Amino acid sequence: MRAGFPPRFVLMRNAVPDRHVHRLLNHGPVTLVTTAHEGRRNVMAAAWVMPLDFEPAKFIAVIAADTFTRELLLASRQCVVQAPTDAQIDLVYSVGTTSGRDGDKFAHLGIQTSPAKTVLAPLIEGCAAWIECDVIDEPSIADRYDLFVLQAKSAWADDTLWKDGSWNFASGLPRTIHHEKGGRFFTTGEPVQARR
Ligand SMILES: Cc1cc2nc3c(=O)[nH]c(=O)nc-3n(C[C@H](O)[C@H](O)[C@H](O)COP(=O)(O)O)c2cc1C
């Protein structure tokens, strides 16, 4: 297992204003979804998460029916969606291939967390961004497509990686990740600016 992020990243977490929150996931990274309800907590990997609206920022996420995450999400109506980095790919793959029903992943994998501001679900240390969300009730698309609408309440980003409302994955710094299949990931690449 790759080592987790050093705690310094926790100290460098900055609030992201609502008008910029959609940009945290606009480039399509894999996420980690944390949930908590009545003393139980969980985390799973979720690649199928994307922005849906600007202000208030909303996202849609596919959360499969058989997951423990879905059970806690439905019970609590809250979660945290966070963007992990390439320093965490083994962790991402582990939480995406095991179920919290079989034991506490945080304890088993030594995942460090800190409290969120507006939800009970924890923030996973070492991620690049964290979005605390409420679930908007849309039972028909949940039943039919496993699709959940999430509305951001608070969001945070690591201030070495996120500057002035934009990602800044400089050489040597951690990068967000994109899943292809079977534990094979790409890291987010270099920015390329289009001209009008
Ligand atoms: C990289 C990766 C991405 C994944 N993306 C999703 C996703 O978008 N939606 C989903 O329902 N499951 C996804 N999964 C599978 C869940 O993470 C997996 O079913 C997990 O074991 C559920 O854990 P839980 O039962 O503790 O909630 C993904 C798995 C991996 C490894």
PDBQT file of the ligand as one rigid body, heavy atoms in Angstrom, charges set to zero:
ROOT
HETATM    1  C1  LIG A 201     -11.948   3.225  -9.614  1.00  0.00    +0.000 C 
HETATM    2  C2  LIG A 201     -13.325   2.765  -9.213  1.00  0.00    +0.000 A 
HETATM    3  C3  LIG A 201     -14.423   3.539  -9.544  1.00  0.00    +0.000 A 
HETATM    4  C4  LIG A 201     -15.706   3.148  -9.161  1.00  0.00    +0.000 A 
HETATM    5  N1  LIG A 201     -16.779   3.913  -9.496  1.00  0.00    +0.000 NA
HETATM    6  C5  LIG A 201     -18.015   3.575  -9.074  1.00  0.00    +0.000 A 
HETATM    7  C6  LIG A 201     -19.142   4.422  -9.350  1.00  0.00    +0.000 A 
HETATM    8  O1  LIG A 201     -19.045   5.473  -9.970  1.00  0.00    +0.000 OA
HETATM    9  N2  LIG A 201     -20.351   4.016  -8.883  1.00  0.00    +0.000 N 
HETATM   10  C7  LIG A 201     -20.532   2.844  -8.174  1.00  0.00    +0.000 A 
HETATM   11  O2  LIG A 201     -21.652   2.546  -7.763  1.00  0.00    +0.000 OA
HETATM   12  N3  LIG A 201     -19.473   2.036  -7.903  1.00  0.00    +0.000 NA
HETATM   13  C8  LIG A 201     -18.240   2.378  -8.310  1.00  0.00    +0.000 A 
HETATM   14  N4  LIG A 201     -17.165   1.597  -8.004  1.00  0.00    +0.000 N 
HETATM   15  C9  LIG A 201     -17.384   0.388  -7.220  1.00  0.00    +0.000 C 
HETATM   16  C10 LIG A 201     -17.573   0.667  -5.705  1.00  0.00    +0.000 C 
HETATM   17  O3  LIG A 201     -16.542   1.510  -5.223  1.00  0.00    +0.000 OA
HETATM   18  C11 LIG A 201     -17.563  -0.703  -4.993  1.00  0.00    +0.000 C 
HETATM   19  O4  LIG A 201     -18.752  -1.390  -5.333  1.00  0.00    +0.000 OA
HETATM   20  C12 LIG A 201     -17.378  -0.637  -3.505  1.00  0.00    +0.000 C 
HETATM   21  O5  LIG A 201     -16.939  -1.902  -3.081  1.00  0.00    +0.000 OA
HETATM   22  C13 LIG A 201     -18.622  -0.265  -2.737  1.00  0.00    +0.000 C 
HETATM   23  O6  LIG A 201     -18.284  -0.202  -1.377  1.00  0.00    +0.000 OA
HETATM   24  P1  LIG A 201     -19.349  -0.176  -0.196  1.00  0.00    +0.000 P 
HETATM   25  O7  LIG A 201     -20.207  -1.412  -0.277  1.00  0.00    +0.000 OA
HETATM   26  O8  LIG A 201     -18.490  -0.148   1.036  1.00  0.00    +0.000 OA
HETATM   27  O9  LIG A 201     -20.152   1.066  -0.363  1.00  0.00    +0.000 OA
HETATM   28  C14 LIG A 201     -15.884   1.949  -8.409  1.00  0.00    +0.000 A 
HETATM   29  C15 LIG A 201     -14.773   1.176  -8.087  1.00  0.00    +0.000 A 
HETATM   30  C16 LIG A 201     -13.504   1.571  -8.495  1.00  0.00    +0.000 A 
HETATM   31  C17 LIG A 201     -12.316   0.730  -8.126  1.00  0.00    +0.000 C 
ENDROOT
TORSDOF 0
